[in-house]
Amino acid sequence: MNLLRAASTVSLFTLASKITGLVRDTLVAAFFGASAWTDAYNVAFRIPNLLRRLFAEGAFSAAFVPILGESRARAGDEATRSLVDAVATVLMLALVVTCVLGVVGAPVLVYIMAAGLRSTPEAFDAAVVMTRFMFPYIGFMSLVALAAGILNTWKKFVVPAATPVLLNVAMILAAGWLAPQFERWDILPIYAMAAGVVLGGILQLAVQFPALAGIGMLPRLRRPSAAWQHEGVRRVLKQMAPAVLGVSVAQLSLLINTQIASFLGPGTVSWLFYADRLMEFPTGLLGVALGVVLLPQLSAARALRDDAAYSGLLDWGLRLVVLLALPSAVALVTFAEPLVATVFHYGAFDARDLQQTVVSLRGYGVGLLGLIAIKVLAPGFYAKQDTRTPVRIAVIVLCLTQLMNLVFVPLIGHAGLALSIGLAALVNAGWLLWGLRRRGSYVPAPGWWAFLFKAGFATAVLGAGLAWASRALDWAALGAQPGLRIVWLALIVSAGALLYFALLLATGVRPRQFMRRAS
C-alpha cells in the first residue's frame, strides 16, 4: 500500500467534506449571522460533539484501533471478528445509557458549557431544546467511529473519509430549505439546524453497514455478560481510561473557552466557531488524513517489533506536516480577511462579524502547525498502547492555556482565546516530539535541516505574496460583487500554491521523496 496515495485518498474525500461544510457554514452565517440564536445552536451542537470526540473519535479510537490492528496482525481475522462483536455490544449499551442521561440532563449541560447564555433566557431555552434533540447524534457517531476503526485497519479508507459529507448535505438542506419552512410555520428557524444534525448522523451510520458487510466485519451483538468477559474488551477499556482523561483535558479547554466566550457578549461564541471552521479545513485535510493512515500502520509495525519502520512512518508524517501545514498556517495569518469575507460575509453576517472572526482566525492560525503535528505525534504513543504520556502532557498544557487566557483575554478579548489555543498546541506538539525522541521511538532521518530551510524559504515568499494580496483589494466591499470576490480568491490561492510548489521544486524537493509503501 502506498501511504501517500492512501493519505491523498483520505484528503480528497476530506476536501469534499470540508467544501460542503463551508457551504453549510456560509448558509448558516448568511441566514442567521452571529447572534444569541447562533450562539445557542453552536453550544447545543458542541455538547454532543464534545462527547463524540471524548468517547468516539478520541479516546475510543485511540484505544481500540491499536488493539484491533495488533489482533489482526497476530491472531488473524477470525479472532479479530470476535473482538469486534464484543466491543460493539458493550459500546451499544454504553451509548444507550449516555443518550438517556444526556437528554434528561440537558439544562445542566448547557449551563456548564455556556452559563453566559442565561443573559438571554430565550437563547438558553433554545440551546436546551436543541441539545435534547441532537443528543442521539453522539450514539450514531460513536458507532460510526467503531466502523471507521475497522475499515481503516482493513485499509478501506474511502467510506470513513467520505462519510462526513452526508452530515454536511443534510445540514445544507436544513439551512437552505427547512429553516425558511420553519419560519413560515412560526417555528424558531434555528431548530432546523438541529434536525439536520440528527438526519446527518442517521445517514452517516447507514452507509457503514454495507462497507462492513463487504469485508465480513459487520458486528453481531452478543449477550452483554459474554461480551464483557472478552479479554479484548477489558484491554480496550483499560487503554480508554487514560485516553478519556487525555481527551477530556482537550475538551475541558474547549469548554472553558466557550464558557468565557459566552460572557463576552452575543455573537462571540459564533465568531470563534466560524474561525474554527476555517481552521479545521487544513486540519482535516492533512491532520486527520495522516492520523487515519498512520495509526493502523504504526500499530502493525509495533506488533511486528519493526522499530525502523515505526520511526520511518513518523518521519514521513512529520515531513508532510512541515511541507503542507507550515504554508497553511502562514496563509491563515496573512490572508485571514479574504478567506473569512469570501466564505461568510453575506446576508446577516455583517462587517463587524467579519472583523471579529478575522482576529479569531489569526489566533488559531498561529498554532495550526502544532494542531496538525499532534495528529502525527500522538499516534506514536497510542500505537504502543501508551495513552498516559499524552495525558500528562495535555494536563500541563491545559493549565498553560488558562494562564495565557488570563493574560490575552483582557488585552485582546475573544481573539485571546484562539491565540491561547494556538500557542498551547505548539507547546503540546513540541513536548510530544521530545518524548518520542527521548525514548528512541523516533529517530529523524537525514536531511531535516536542509528540508526545513527549503520549506521555510518557500513559505516566507508565499506569506509575503498573500499579505500583499490581502491589502491590495477591499475584500469587504467586494461583497457587493460576490462572484468577482470568489474569482479573485480562487486566482490568488491557486497562484500562491503554484508559487510555493515551484519554489520547492527549484530548491530540490521532489514528490518521490514522500512516496512510501507499507505492508
N, C-alpha and C positions, 0 to 999 in steps of 0.2 A: 504494500500500500504506500503510495506517495503521500507523505504527510502534508506537503504544500498544497497538493491537489485536494486532499481531504479538507484542509483548513479553508481553501478557496471555495469549495462547495458549500461549506457551512456559512462562510462570509457572504456568498452570493444570495443564499436564501435569507440570511440575516439582513442583507441590504434590502430585499423585498419587504421584510418585516418593518425595517426602520422607515422606509419610504412611506408605506401605508400608515405607519404610526405617526409620521409627520403630517400626512394628510388628515388623519384623525385629529391631531392636536391643533392643526390650523383651523379646522371646522369648529372645534370647541372654543378656541380663542376668539374666532370671529363672531360666534353666536352668543357666547357668554362673557367674553372678556376676562378680566381679572377682578373678581368681586367676592363678597362674602359667600355667594352661592357656589362659585368655583372652588373657593377655599373648602367649603363643606364637602363637595364632591371629592376633591383631592385627598382630604383627610379620610373620608369614608373608604375610598379606594386603596389608600395607603395601609389601612389596617389589615385586610386580608392579604395584601401584597407583602406586608411585613412578615406575617406568619408564613406565607408561602416561601419567602426567602429563608425564614428561620428553620422550618421543618421540611421543606421540599427541596428546592434547588440548592439550598445552602447546606445545612447540617446533614440532611438525609443523603444527598448525593455525595458529599464528601466522605461519608461513612460507607455507603452502600456500593458505590462503583469500584473502589479498590478491592473490596472483598469479593464482589462479583467477578472482576477481572482475574483475581487470584484463583477463584474456584474454577473458572473455565480453563485457565492455563494448566492447572494441576490435576483437577478431578474430572474434567470433561463436561459435556453439555447435559448429560442426564442428571448428574449430581447438582449442577447449577440450576436445572429446572426445579428441583425440589426446594432449593434456596429461594428462588423467585416466588414460588407458590406460598411458602411460609411467610416471607416478608410482606407480600401483598395482603395476606389475610390479616396480619397484625396491623399493618398500615390502615387498612379499611376500617377496622374497629376504632382505631385512634382518631380517624378523621370524623367519623360519625359523632363521637363524643365531643370533639373540638368544635364542630359546627353548631351543635346544640348549645353548648356553653357560650359560643360567640354571639349567637342570635339573642339569647337571654341577657347577656351582659353588655350589649352594645352601648347603652348610655355611659357605662363606666369606662369602656374602651375609648370612646370619643373624648371623654373628659381627660383621660390620661394622655391622649395623643395631642389634643389641642383645646385646652381649657379656655383659651382666649376667645373661642367661638361663642362663649356664653354672653359676650357683649352684644351679640346679635342673636337673640333666642331662636328666631325662625331658622337661621342657618344651622344652629346647633341641633335643633329638632330634625332638620332635613338630613344632617350628617348621620344621626342615629337611624333614621328610616333607611337610608341608603346602605349603611353598614349592615343592617339586618338582612337586607335584600341581597347584598353582594357576598355575604359571608360564605355561602356554599362554594364560592369560587375557589377558596383555599382547598376544598376537597377535590374539585376537578383538577386543579393544577398540581397537587401533590401526587395524584395518580399519573398525571402526565409526566412528572419528574421521574417516577418509577419506570415508566415506559421508555423515556429518553435514556436513562441509565442503561437499560437492557439493550436498546437498539444501538447506542454508541459503542457498547462493548462488543457487539457483533459487527462493528464498523458500518452500520447502516445510519448514515448521518442526515440523509435528506429529510425524512419525515420530522424528526425533532427540530431541525433547523427551520423548516417551512411552517411548522405548527403555529407560531405566534402571529402569522399573517391573518389567521382566521379570527383572532381576537380583534385585530385592527379593523378588519372588514365589518365585523358585527358592530363595532363602535362607530365606524363611519356611517353605517346605516342608521344607527341610533341618533347621531348628531345631525345628519343631513335630512332624514325623513321622519323619525319618530319624535324628536324634540318639537318640531313645528306642529305635529299632530297633538302632542300633549298640551301645547299652548292653546290650541283651538278647543281642546276638551277641558280647559281650565284645570289642568294638572301641571304641577310645577315642572317646567321643561327639563331641568337638570336631572330629574328622575329617569329620563330616557337613557342617560349615560349608564346608570346602574343596570338597567335592563340589558343594554348592550354588553356589559361586562359578563353577566350571567350567561347570555347566549354564546358569547365567545368562549367561555370556559367549557360549555357543553360541546361545542364544535371541536375544540382542541382535543378533548378526551376521545371523542368519537373516532377521529382519524387514527388513533393509536391502535385500535383493535385489529384492523386488517394487517397493519405493519407487523404487529407482534405475532399474529397468527401465521404470517408468511415465513417467519423463522422458527416457528414451533415453540414460541415462548409466551403465548397468551396465558396469563396467570389463572390458576384454578384455586378458588377459595377452599381452604381446608377447615377442619374443626379447630376452633381457636386454641384449645388445650394442646393439640398436636403441633400447631404452628408455633406456639410459644416455646415448646420444648426443643425446637430445631436449633442446633448449635450455631448456625449462621445468623439466625435472628438475634441471638444473645450477643454475638460478636458485633453485629451492626449497632445494636443498642448501646453496647459498651463504647464503641467508637463515636456514636452520636452524642453521648453525654458531654464530652469536652467540645465537640463541634457545635452543639447547640449553644454552649456558653460563648464560643468564639463568634458565631453569627449573631448571637444576642447582643454582644458588645457593639458590633457594627450597626445593628438595627436600633439599639439604645441611643447611639449617637444621632441617628436619623430622627428618632422620636424626640430627643431633647431639642434638636434644631427646629423641628416642626412646632413643638410647644413654644419655643422662644419666638418663632416667626408669627405664631397666632396672636401674640401680644404686641406686635409691631404695626398693626393696622390692617384693615381689609385689603386683600389683594396680595399681601406679602407671601403667603403660602403658595399662591398661584405663580408669582414671579419666579420663585425658586423652582417650582415644578416645571415651568416651561423651559427654564435654563437647563434643568436636569435632563429633560427630554432631548435637547440638542446634544448635551454632553454624552448621553447614552448612545448616540449614533456611532461614534468611533469606538466606544467601549464595547458595544455589542458586535460590531463588525469584526474587530480584531480580538479583544479580550475574551469574549465568550467563545469565539471560534477556536482560539488556541487552547482555552481551558477544556472545551469539549473533546478536542482531538488528543490533547496531551495526557489527560488523566488516565484513560484506559491503557495507553501505551506505556506510561510510566509504571502503572501497576503491573503490567505484564513483564516489563524489564526487571522490576523489583522481585517478582515471583521467580524469575529465571536467574536471579542474582547477577545480572549483567550490569555492573557498575558503569562501564564505559558507555553503554547505550543510554543509561539513565542520565548521566551527565551531558551526553551529546544532545539528548532531547531538550533538556533545559537550556543549553547554549543556543540551540536552533530557535527556540521560542523567544529568548531574550533578544536575539539579534533582530528578529521580526518586530518585536516591540519597539526597539530603537528606530528601526527603518521606517515604521508607519505611525507609531504613536507620537514620536517627537514632533514631526511636522504637523500632525493633527492638533497637538497641544498649542503650538505656536499659532496655528490658524484660529483656534477658538479665542485666543487672547487678542490677536491683532485684527481679526476680521469678524468680531462678535456682532457689531451693529448690522452689517449687511446680512448676516445669517439670520438674526432674530427678526429683522424687518421683513425679509423676503418670506419667511415661514409663518410669522404670526401677526404682522402689522396689518390687520384687516378688520373691518366692522367695529365691534365693541372694544377691540384691543387698541387702545389709543397711544399717543406719543409718550405719555408718562409711563404706561406699561412697557413700552419699547425700551426706554432708557433704564428702567429699574431691572428689567430682565437681562439687558446687556451687561450691567455690572455684576449680576449674579453669574452669568456665563463665564465672564473673565476669571472670577474667583475659582470656579470649577476647573477651568482650563489649565490653571497653574498646576493642578495635581493630576492631570489626565495621564501623564506618563506613569505615575505611581499606581493609579487605579487599574490600568491595563497590565502593568508588570505583576501586580498581585495575582492576577488570573493565571499567570505562568508559574510564579514562585510558590504560591500556596499549595498547588497540586504536588510540588516537590516534597512537601511534608505529608500531605494526605495519602499519596501513593505508598508511602512507607508506614501508613496507618499511625502516623504521629499527628494527632489533631490538637495536642496540648500546647505545643510550642507556638503555633499561630495564635492560640487563645491568649497566652501570656503576653504576647506582643500586642494583640488587639486591645487588651485591658489597659495597658500603659498608654497606648496611642489614644484611646478614648479619653483618658484623663488629660492628655496633652491637648486634644481637640477642645475640651471645655475651657482649659486655661487660655487658649487662643481666642475662644469666643468672648471671654471676659475682656480681652484687650481690643479685639477687632470690632465687635458689635457696637460698643459705644462710639467708636470712631467712624465707621462706615455703614452702620445699620445692617440690613439683611445680607448685603454683599459680604460682610464679615463671616456669616455662617458658611457661605460657599467657600470662601478663602480658607477657613479653618479646616474644612473637609479636604480641600485640595492639598494643603500643606501636610496634613496628617497622613494622607495617602502616600506621599513621597517618603515620609519617615517610616511608615509601615513596610513599604516595598524595600527600602534600604535595609531595614532590620532583617526581613526575611532572607534577602540575598546574603547578608553577612552570616546568618545562621546556616544556610546551606553550604557556604564556603568553609565555615569553621569545622563542620562535621565531615567535610570531604565529599558530600553528595554531589556538589557541583564544582568542577574544575574548568575554568574558562579555556576555550580553545585558542590557539594562537591567532594574532591579528586583530585583537579587540581595539587597541589604541588607534590604529590606522582606520579601522572601520568607524569608530566614534568621530574621528576628525572629519572624515568624508561626509558622514550623515549630518554632523553639526554644521559644516560649511554649506551644504545644500539647503539645510533648514533655515540658516540665517539669511540667505539670499531670498528664499521663499517668504520669510516673515517680513522682510523689508518691502517686497513687492505687494504683499497683501495689506500692509499698513498704509502704503501709498494709495492703493485702490479703495480702501475704506474711507479715506478722506477726500478722494477725488470726486466722489459723487454724493449727492444728498439723498441717502437711501430712504429716509423717512418721507421726503417729498415725492419720491418715486412711487409712493403708494397710490398716487393718482393714476399711474400707468403700471399696474401690477405685472402685465405681460412683459413690458420692457425691463422691469426690475428683475424678473426671473431670468430673462435672456442675459442681462449683464452679469448676474451671479453665476450662471452656468458658464459663460465665457471666461470669467476671471478664475473660477475654480479649476476649470479644465486647463487653462493656460498655466496656472500655478502648479498643477500636478505634472504637466509636461515638462515645465522648467525644472522641477525638483528631480524627476527621474532622469532627465537629460544630464543634469549635473552629476548625479550618481554614476551614470554610465561613463561620463567623461573622466571621472576620478577612479574608474576601475571596478566599481561594484557591479556584479553580473547576476542575473536571475538564477543561473545554475548553482550559485553559491548557497542558495536556500532550498535546493532540491534535496529531500531526504526521504529515505524509504524506511518503513517499519514493517515487521512481520505481522 
